[in-house]
Amino acid sequence: MAKIILERQKCIGCGSCQAICPKYWQLGDDGKAKLLGVRTQGENLELEVAEIECNKEAAEACPVQCIKVYD
């Protein structure tokens, strides 16, 4: 399983993750990235997935590098 981690406090809400990978990302009501499929909210959000799909590209496009992808 791969793991996606969002360090939400670092997010500046640029929306690049949502533009590249809308299946997993959208901007929340507060303007920061929201990792879809995560039930709990906190500073760091984690999601385990079978396939990384477009998340690696979303992480690379993030200007503040607040998305981490481990496979």
C-alpha distances in whole Angstrom, upper triangle without the diagonal:
4,7,10,13,17,20,22,25,25,25,28,27,28,26,24,21,22,24,21,19,20,18,16,19,22,25,26,30,30,29,26,22,20,17,17,15,15,18,19,21,22,22,18,16,12,10,6,6,5,7,9,12,15,14,14,18,18,17,20,22,22,26,25,22,20,17,14,11,9,7
4,7,10,14,17,19,22,22,21,25,24,24,23,21,17,19,21,18,16,18,16,14,16,20,22,24,27,27,26,23,19,18,14,15,14,14,17,19,20,20,20,16,14,10,8,6,5,6,7,6,10,12,10,11,14,15,14,16,19,19,22,21,18,17,13,11,7,6,4
4,7,10,13,15,19,18,18,22,21,22,21,19,16,18,20,18,15,17,15,12,14,18,20,21,24,24,23,20,17,15,12,13,12,12,15,15,16,17,16,12,10,7,6,4,6,9,9,8,12,13,10,11,14,14,12,15,18,17,20,19,15,14,11,8,6,5,6
4,7,10,12,15,15,15,18,18,18,17,16,12,14,17,15,13,14,13,10,11,14,16,17,21,21,20,16,13,12,9,11,11,10,14,14,14,14,14,10,8,6,5,6,8,11,10,8,11,11,8,9,12,11,9,13,15,13,17,16,12,11,7,6,5,6,9
4,7,9,12,12,12,16,16,17,16,16,13,15,18,16,15,16,15,12,12,15,16,16,20,19,18,14,12,11,9,12,12,10,13,13,12,12,10,7,6,5,7,9,11,14,14,12,14,14,10,11,14,12,10,13,15,13,15,14,11,8,6,5,6,8,12
4,5,9,9,8,12,12,14,13,14,11,13,16,15,14,15,15,11,10,12,13,13,16,15,14,11,8,8,7,11,12,10,13,12,11,10,8,5,5,7,9,12,14,17,17,14,16,15,11,12,14,11,9,13,14,11,13,11,9,6,5,6,9,12,15
4,6,6,7,11,12,14,15,15,13,15,18,18,17,18,19,15,13,15,14,14,17,15,14,11,10,10,10,14,16,13,15,14,11,9,6,5,7,9,12,15,17,21,20,18,19,18,14,15,16,14,11,14,15,11,13,10,9,5,6,8,11,14,17
4,5,5,9,10,12,13,14,13,14,17,18,17,17,18,14,12,12,11,11,13,11,11,7,7,8,9,13,15,13,14,12,9,8,6,6,7,10,13,17,19,22,22,19,21,19,15,17,18,14,13,16,15,12,13,11,11,7,9,11,14,17,20
4,6,8,10,13,15,16,15,17,20,21,20,20,22,18,16,15,13,13,14,11,12,9,10,11,13,17,19,16,17,15,12,9,6,8,10,14,17,20,22,26,25,23,24,22,19,20,20,17,15,18,17,14,14,11,11,8,11,14,17,20,23
4,6,9,11,13,14,14,16,18,19,19,20,21,18,15,16,14,14,16,13,12,9,10,12,14,18,20,18,20,18,15,12,9,10,12,15,18,21,22,26,25,22,23,21,17,18,18,15,13,15,14,11,10,7,8,6,9,12,16,19,22
4,6,8,10,11,11,13,15,16,16,16,18,16,12,12,10,11,13,11,9,6,7,10,12,15,18,16,19,17,14,13,10,11,12,15,17,20,21,25,24,20,21,18,16,16,16,13,12,14,12,9,9,7,8,6,9,12,15,19,22
4,6,9,10,11,13,15,16,17,17,20,17,14,13,10,12,13,10,8,6,8,12,14,18,21,19,22,20,17,16,14,15,16,18,20,23,24,28,26,23,23,20,18,18,17,14,14,15,13,9,9,8,10,9,12,15,18,22,25
4,5,8,9,10,12,14,14,14,17,15,11,10,7,9,11,9,5,4,6,10,12,15,19,18,20,19,16,16,15,15,15,18,19,23,23,26,25,22,21,18,16,18,16,13,13,15,12,10,10,10,12,11,12,16,18,22,25
4,6,8,9,10,12,13,14,17,15,12,11,9,12,14,12,9,8,8,12,14,17,20,20,23,22,20,20,18,18,18,20,21,24,24,27,25,21,21,17,16,17,15,11,12,13,10,8,8,10,12,11,13,16,19,22,25
4,5,5,6,9,10,10,13,12,9,7,7,10,13,12,9,8,7,10,12,14,18,18,21,21,19,19,18,18,17,19,19,22,21,24,22,19,18,14,13,15,13,10,12,13,10,9,10,12,13,12,12,16,17,21,23
4,5,5,6,8,10,13,12,9,9,10,13,16,16,12,11,9,12,13,15,18,19,22,23,21,21,20,18,18,19,19,21,20,23,20,17,15,12,11,12,10,7,9,10,6,6,9,11,11,12,11,14,15,19,21
4,5,5,6,7,10,8,6,7,9,12,16,16,13,11,8,9,9,12,15,16,19,20,18,19,18,16,15,15,15,17,17,19,17,13,13,9,8,10,8,5,7,9,7,7,10,11,11,10,9,12,13,16,18
4,6,5,5,8,8,5,5,7,11,14,15,12,11,8,9,9,10,14,15,18,19,18,19,19,18,16,17,16,18,17,20,18,15,13,10,10,13,11,8,11,13,10,10,13,15,14,14,12,15,15,19,21
4,6,6,10,10,8,8,10,14,17,17,14,13,11,13,13,14,17,19,22,23,22,23,22,21,19,20,19,21,20,21,19,16,14,11,11,13,11,8,12,13,10,11,13,16,16,16,14,17,17,21,22
4,6,9,10,9,10,13,16,19,20,17,15,12,14,13,14,17,19,22,23,22,23,23,21,19,19,18,19,17,19,16,13,11,7,8,10,7,6,10,10,8,10,13,16,15,15,13,15,15,18,19
4,5,6,6,9,12,15,18,19,17,15,12,12,10,11,13,15,19,21,20,21,21,19,16,16,14,16,14,16,13,11,8,6,6,9,8,6,10,12,11,12,15,17,15,15,12,14,13,16,17
4,5,5,6,10,13,16,17,15,14,11,10,10,9,12,14,17,19,19,21,21,19,17,17,15,17,15,17,15,13,11,9,10,13,12,10,13,15,14,14,17,19,18,17,14,17,16,19,20
4,6,8,12,14,18,19,18,16,13,11,9,8,10,13,16,18,19,21,21,19,16,15,13,14,12,14,12,11,9,9,9,13,13,11,14,17,16,16,20,21,19,18,15,17,15,18,18
4,7,11,12,16,17,16,14,10,8,6,5,7,10,13,15,15,17,18,15,12,12,10,12,10,13,12,10,9,9,8,11,12,10,12,15,14,14,18,18,16,15,12,13,13,15,16
4,7,9,13,14,12,10,7,6,5,6,9,11,14,15,14,16,16,15,12,13,12,14,14,16,15,13,12,10,9,12,12,9,11,14,13,12,15,16,15,13,11,13,13,17,18
4,6,10,11,9,8,6,5,7,7,11,12,14,16,14,16,16,16,14,15,15,17,17,20,19,17,16,14,12,16,15,11,14,16,15,13,16,16,16,14,13,16,17,20,22
4,7,8,6,5,4,6,9,10,13,14,16,16,14,15,15,15,14,16,17,20,20,23,22,20,19,17,15,18,17,13,15,17,15,13,15,15,16,14,14,17,19,22,24
4,5,5,6,6,6,9,10,13,13,14,14,11,13,14,15,13,16,17,20,21,24,24,22,21,19,18,20,20,16,17,20,18,16,18,17,18,15,15,19,20,24,26
4,5,8,9,9,13,13,16,16,16,16,13,15,16,17,16,19,20,24,25,28,27,26,25,23,21,24,24,20,21,24,22,19,20,20,21,18,19,22,24,27,30
4,6,9,10,13,15,18,16,17,16,13,13,14,16,15,19,20,24,25,29,28,26,26,24,22,24,23,20,20,23,21,18,18,17,19,16,18,21,23,26,29
4,7,9,13,15,18,17,18,18,15,15,15,16,16,19,20,24,24,28,27,24,24,21,19,21,21,17,18,20,17,15,15,15,17,15,16,19,22,25,28
4,6,10,12,16,15,16,15,12,12,12,13,12,15,17,20,21,25,24,21,21,19,17,19,18,14,15,17,15,12,13,12,13,11,12,16,18,22,24
4,7,9,13,12,14,14,12,12,12,11,10,13,14,17,18,21,20,18,18,15,13,15,15,11,12,15,13,10,13,12,12,10,10,13,15,19,21
4,6,9,9,11,11,9,11,11,11,9,11,11,15,16,19,19,17,17,15,13,16,16,13,13,17,16,13,16,15,15,12,11,14,15,18,20
4,6,6,9,10,10,11,12,10,7,8,8,11,12,15,15,13,14,13,10,14,15,11,12,16,15,14,17,16,15,12,10,12,12,15,17
4,6,8,11,11,14,15,13,10,10,9,11,11,15,15,14,14,13,12,15,16,13,15,18,18,17,20,19,18,15,13,15,15,17,18
4,6,9,11,14,16,14,10,9,7,9,10,13,14,14,15,15,13,17,18,16,17,21,21,20,23,22,20,18,15,16,15,17,18
4,6,8,10,12,11,7,7,6,9,11,15,16,15,17,17,15,18,19,17,17,21,21,19,22,21,19,16,14,15,15,16,18
4,7,10,13,12,9,10,9,12,14,18,19,19,20,21,18,21,23,20,21,24,25,23,25,24,22,19,17,18,18,20,21
4,7,10,10,8,9,10,13,16,20,21,21,22,22,20,22,24,21,21,24,25,22,25,23,21,18,17,18,19,20,22
4,7,8,7,10,12,15,18,22,23,21,23,22,19,22,23,20,19,23,23,20,22,20,19,15,15,17,18,20,23
4,6,6,10,13,16,19,23,24,22,24,23,20,22,24,20,19,23,23,20,21,18,18,14,14,16,18,20,23
4,7,10,13,17,20,23,24,22,24,23,19,20,22,19,17,20,21,17,18,15,15,11,12,14,16,18,22
4,7,10,13,16,20,20,18,21,20,16,17,19,17,15,18,19,16,17,15,13,9,10,10,13,15,18
4,7,10,13,17,18,16,18,17,14,16,18,15,14,18,18,16,18,16,14,11,10,10,12,14,16
4,7,10,14,14,13,16,16,13,14,17,15,14,17,19,17,19,18,15,12,10,9,10,11,13
4,6,10,11,11,13,14,11,14,16,14,14,18,19,18,21,20,17,14,11,11,10,11,12
4,7,9,9,12,14,12,14,17,16,15,18,20,20,23,22,19,17,13,12,10,9,10
4,6,7,9,12,10,12,15,15,15,18,20,20,23,23,20,18,14,13,10,10,9
4,7,9,12,12,13,16,17,17,20,22,22,26,25,22,21,17,16,12,11,9
4,5,9,9,10,13,14,15,17,19,20,23,24,20,20,16,14,11,11,9
4,6,6,7,10,10,11,13,15,16,20,20,17,16,13,11,8,9,7
4,6,7,9,10,11,13,14,16,20,21,18,18,14,14,11,12,11
4,6,5,6,9,10,11,13,16,18,15,16,12,13,10,13,13
4,5,5,6,9,10,11,14,15,12,12,9,9,7,10,11
4,5,5,6,9,10,13,14,11,12,9,8,6,9,10
4,5,5,6,9,12,14,11,13,10,11,10,13,13
4,5,5,6,10,12,10,10,8,9,9,13,15
4,5,5,9,9,7,7,5,6,7,11,13
4,6,8,10,7,10,8,9,10,13,15
4,6,9,8,10,9,11,12,16,18
4,6,5,7,7,10,12,16,18
4,6,8,10,12,15,18,21
4,6,8,11,14,17,21
4,6,7,11,14,17
4,7,10,13,17
4,7,10,13
4,7,10
4,7
4
